[in-house]
């Protein structure tokens, strides 16, 4: 007898750059629109597909008011001791086009980080 998993476990939602715009709180799936709240998204671990690194959990989103769509995810970035002492939050901005899939527990991304790219600060 095999181990039973909960319904919907390991199901991934595809979100390619060519998909329709992402309107909060909906995530594009191949066959259906699925609701995803910000609080649910913040519980998901972000993993870089290029090297398998865990980048942390989603800490914020960038939202374009003009187009009514999400433009980027923000995950925690390494901060300097001085930034930590000042209480500054620094994050790595991942453009929405780099989000490959959103699953039940993880967000898969491919980071195309440019040399000398700065960090997002709250």
Secondary structure, DSSP 8 states (H G I E B T S, - for coil): ------TTTT-EEE--TTS----TTEEE-SSSEEE--HHHHTTSEEEETTT--EEEEEEEEEEETTTTEEEEEEEE----HHHHHHT--EEEEEEGGGEEEEESSEEEE-----TT---EE-
